[in-house]
Amino acid sequence: MNNIEASLSIKSTIFFLMILVFTRPIISKDFLQCMATRYSTTIVYTRDSTLYPSVFQKSQQNPRWLNSSLAFKPLYIVTPSQEPEIGAAILCSREHGFQVRVRSGGHDYEGLSYLSRTPFVLIDLIHLRMITFNTEDQTAWVQCGATLGELYYNIAQRNNTYGFPAGVCPTVGVGGHISGGGFGTLTRKYGLAADHVVDARLVDANGQVLDRKLMGEEVFWAIRGGGGASFGVITAWKIKLVLVPVTVTVFTVHKSLEQGANKLIDKWQWIAYKLPEDLFIRVIVQNIGGNYGVKKTIQASFNSMFLGNIQSLIPLMKHSFPELELEEKDCKEMSWIEAVLYFAGHPSDTPKEVLLDRDHQLYKSYFKAKSDFINQPIPEIAFQQAWERHLQVNEAYMVMEPLGGIMSRIPETQIAFPHRGGNLYNIQYIVKWKVNEAEEAKRHIHWMRMLYKFMSPYVSNSPRTAYFNYRDLDLGINGIHGTTSYVEAGDWGTKYFKNNFERLAKAKRSIDPSNFFRDEQSIPPFG
């Protein structure tokens, strides 16, 4: 039993815990009394609690929302250790007219997991982090408060020939990541994280705990890639692990514009999606220089993992991508779990235990992001014009991740995530800033919107598609009181889910017809 499992096992044997509340009568004693009646061991924080600020801020990976005046902070924060507590929080919230938001890792790009435009209760899953393995069928139950780092670490502690195809940022919570799809370095070989879910546990609007059989196949289909928060509170995923070799090879080759980066990016977009499935090469474009007399320019980093050794990789690269001029000295052989650390940006001597640090400051920043899917190569001149715009700000990134491989062979309707064959790669646009001030944020967000508009002729269209895990409220939002119709929500819904949006809305109607679980970009019931 690992430390996480042992800690949670102890928690589950505690017979009685006092409710931790520090409240003013003006808030609502009735909600607290309701919680005490339904589940007396639940820990609840109110705005008057001395611990409320630290609990609220702890998991916010985009702290630009801390000073937001555009939305309410939660009236109460509930930190359940068991599923019945979640059911109690849902029923008491409904009874007192509050909305519910759910947080696992706190990486929601638009803060929807911890802010709302209406009074609400935050259910923070930080104590639901147990991970249990079945060695016979190589599956695992992962509670949704666990992070990807915790999952990866626990897999590696048991076996060095298994992994899981999910994202590169270890502090991301598995709850939201898997429900939105979840792609990373193993996607071309094995598909998405959501493609490897074989069961799930969900608490519905009536406080009932449902597994795959009880929720039904349509809802189970919907929560894999369609976003779980529209349908209930997902508490755990049962996932199927995948095989990884004992040795993988990684490399990162940096090229500036002066070193021919633009032509290399152009070549990359023609070949990256067609490479063997064992080879993943993404491109990270960013600004460099500008200080201490160093000329500001653009750098492209070709960041790769190959499921094999160096001797097999070099001939493959010389045949498929000779322009990159990859050499043995550029490559490192390591285990899959060491590659997880490598892609997360940690030095080579970093202990694996850093993956258990869910609050690592490396990933916190003020930022705005958008995304696109690309189905035809972008002209080289368009990239050059995009880089000219990048030089207008200090910290901007374009992360391009290849698709193809098995993704081209999985039907768009297999799960709710639709962005499969026909797409060459995905782009994530990111701009960051240092000071959390309104004018600074406004300036950078305006820049991002201008870049996004510039890219419109070169990306997917009818609709222009986006990745749900890179949430973007610019695409459209629902009304505050849940009155937005299925047709109206289609303006943004088809951008994330394409033709799967109607089926998602029908699944929503079957499990939550009253639309209790709603936010600015939740799926409304069909009809």
Secondary structure, DSSP 8 states (H G I E B T S, - for coil): --HHHHHHHHHHH-S---------HHHHHHHHHHHHHH-TT--EEETTSTTHHHHHHHT-SSGGGTT-SSSB--SEEE--SSHHHHHHHHHHHHHTT-EEEEESSS--TTSTTT-BSS-EEEEE-TT---EEEETTTTEEEEETTSBHHHHHHHHHHH-TTEE----S-TTSBHHHHHHH----TTHHHH--SGGGEEEEEEE-TTS-EE-HHHH-HHHHHHTTTS-GGGT-EEEEEEEE-EE--S-EEEEEEEEEGGGTHHHHHHHHHHHGGGS-TTEEEEEEEEEE--STT---EEEEEEEEEESS-HHHHHHHHHHH-GGG---GGGEEEE-HHHHHHHHTT--TT--GGGGG-TT-GGG--EEEEEEEEESS---HHHHHHHHHHHTTSSSEEEEEEE--GGGGTS-TTSSS----TT--EEEEEEEEESS--HHHHHHHHHHHHHHHHHHGGGS--SS----TTS--GGG----TTS---HHHHHHHHHHHHGGGHHHHHHHHHHH-TT--S--TT------
